[in-house]
Amino acid sequence: MCQSEARQGPELQAAAKWLHFPQLALRRRLGQLSCMSRPALKLRSWPLTVLYYLLPFGALRPLSRVGWRPVSRVALYKSVPTRLLSRAWGRLNQVELPHWLRRPVYSLYIWTFGVNMKEAAVEDLHHYRNLSEFFRRKLKPQARPVCGLHSVISPSDGRILNFGQVKNCEVEQVKGVTYSLESFLGPRTYMEDLPLPPASSCDSFRNQLVTQEGNELYHCVIYLAPGDYHCFHSPTDWTVSHRRHFPGSLMSVNPGMARWIKELFCHNERVVLTGDWKHGFFSLTAVGATNVGSIRIYFDQDLHTNSPRYSKGSYNDFSFVTHANKEGVPMRKGEHLGEFNLGSTIVLIFEAPKDFNFRLKAGQKIRFGEALGSL
């Protein structure tokens, strides 16, 4: 027995050595990765991270024992080139479909997203030459009556994600997940063409927005699904004086993603329109999303979204107040304002007296023209 154990000893040691060798090799490889620059390390770790999350039964979980950690799901999603993919999708949407292919393609989309074509101004599917025209279809005039009894109406079809009073300069994108009001709107470095000092605190930034004593700031977030009517309209009678365009990411803005990624709306490309209504400050922000790189404002021909010439993290301003037009662009309640190429999000932030009341429930479906709230 002792001789047998003596013979097995070297064999077991050799087997253990061979079993231990992959871990040693992996440790050595990870040591090399730790010495690499951060961009190169991110590039090399990305494929392994994808496999880590995709493979079943935690196949790559043992890698954590040798010091490797996967990139978080959020960081992994943020690394996807959504701007490039959205530009490619936009070009694909412009391709004219053969006449015989239009009905089956559009019918599949209608069935998938529950589109109501009876409301469309043109119900004949063969009329729409490409996907872009179909997405931006107009409605019959009587399909969306505009409520005249309430001061603020819904600017679009969609689902109410959140609404209420802005507190501590934080706005809820969905319940329990907030973003900074100043990060979303950007610094108030404009007002009547005179520079203002940057806000040093939440109160000072709020005071730059609230123009009348006793008023409060309110917000409302409306999510447009892919099957919804894609145009948006003026939610009240107001005057647009300024446009600020934030180039950014084009991540999905569906409610599940909004719960997952903090300050999602601050990361995404967006167009902020600001001005005044009868109670003070008023703003409407169109937030881009994956495959929604194109945000169009009908009266703003200089706006070009998802353009390679703009870099993320910057913003560019445009004033509608000129020497010839000292008021800005007047908008009537219900008037056509702009459009998306696919579903996205509208965020309203406005000043109103303390007795302003929303007539909404979180999560409810709403259509353009229906009441949001009033005094």
Summary of the structure (lengths in Angstrom):
residues: 375
radius of gyration: 26.6
end to end distance: 95.0
largest distance: 105.4
contacts: 1096
relative contact order: 0.15
helix: 34%
strand: 25%
